[in-house]
C-alpha cells in the first residue's frame, strides 16, 4: 500500500449512548449477541397457495418497516424461532419470546 493511501482520515469514535450490539434472548440458549440471529421477516399470516403472483410478491418482499415499536421474527443459530419486539429508533429490545408462543 502506498503512503498516500495509508494516511486516510481516522474512523469516527464509537457512540457511547448505544450498546455496541443488540442482545436477544433465545428460549434455549439464553441472552446472545444479535450476530447469532438471522432476520426472517415481520410476523404476518402466510397466504393460501392458490393466490396470484402479485400477492405472493407482497408477502415475500413487502414490509412495513415502521418507525418505533416493531415485532420481527428471527432464527437463532440453534434453530429456535424468536419473536423480538424492539424499538427501531432506539434499538432497545423490549421482549423476546418463542415464535410458537406468539402464534398461540
C-alpha positions in Angstrom: 0.0 0.0 0.0 1.3 3.4 -0.9 1.9 6.1 1.7 -0.9 8.3 0.3 -3.5 5.6 0.9 -2.2 4.9 4.4 -2.9 8.4 5.6 -6.7 8.3 5.4 -8.8 10.2 7.9 -9.4 8.4 11.3 -12.6 6.4 11.9 -15.2 8.2 14.0 -15.3 7.3 17.7 -17.9 4.6 18.6 -21.1 6.1 20.0 -21.2 5.9 23.8 -25.0 6.3 24.0 -25.8 2.9 22.4 -24.6 -0.6 23.2 -22.2 -2.0 20.7 -24.6 -4.8 19.7 -28.2 -5.6 20.4 -28.7 -8.7 22.6 -31.7 -11.0 22.1 -32.8 -13.9 24.4 -33.0 -17.3 22.8 -35.6 -19.5 24.7 -33.0 -22.4 24.7 -29.6 -20.7 24.9 -30.3 -17.5 26.9 -29.0 -14.0 26.1 -26.9 -13.8 23.0 -25.5 -11.2 20.6 -27.5 -10.2 17.6 -24.8 -11.7 15.3 -26.1 -15.2 16.3 -29.6 -14.4 14.9 -30.8 -14.2 11.3 -33.6 -11.9 10.5 -36.5 -13.6 8.7 -39.3 -11.0 8.5 -42.0 -9.2 10.4 -44.7 -11.7 11.5 -47.5 -12.0 9.1 -50.0 -14.6 8.0 -49.0 -16.8 5.1 -51.4 -16.5 2.1 -53.1 -19.6 0.6 -51.0 -21.4 -2.1 -53.7 -20.5 -4.7 -53.1 -16.8 -4.6 -51.7 -14.8 -7.6 -48.1 -13.8 -8.1 -48.7 -10.2 -7.0 -50.0 -11.4 -3.6 -47.0 -13.8 -3.2 -44.6 -11.0 -4.1 -46.1 -8.7 -1.5 -46.0 -11.4 1.1 -42.3 -12.2 0.4 -40.9 -8.7 -0.2 -43.1 -6.0 1.3 -42.6 -5.0 4.9 -43.9 -2.0 6.8 -40.5 -1.1 8.3 -42.2 1.2 10.7 -40.5 3.7 13.0 -40.9 2.9 16.7 -42.1 -0.3 18.3 -42.0 -3.2 15.9 -42.1 -7.0 16.0 -39.6 -9.1 14.0 -39.1 -12.8 13.5 -35.5 -14.1 13.9 -33.9 -17.6 13.8 -31.2 -18.3 16.3 -28.2 -20.4 15.2 -29.6 -23.3 17.4 -32.7 -23.3 15.2 -35.1 -21.6 17.5 -37.6 -19.1 16.1 -37.7 -16.0 18.2 -40.2 -13.1 18.1 -38.4 -9.9 19.0 -40.3 -6.7 20.0 -38.0 -3.7 19.8 -37.9 0.0 19.2 -36.4 0.6 15.7 -35.4 4.2 16.7 -33.5 3.5 19.9 -32.7 -0.2 19.1 -34.0 -1.0 22.6 -35.1 -4.7 22.9 -38.4 -4.7 24.7 -39.1 -8.5 24.7 -38.1 -11.8 23.2 -40.3 -14.9 23.1 -40.5 -18.2 21.2 -42.4 -17.7 18.0 -44.8 -20.6 18.8 -45.9 -18.7 21.9 -46.7 -15.6 19.8 -48.9 -17.6 17.5 -51.0 -19.2 20.3 
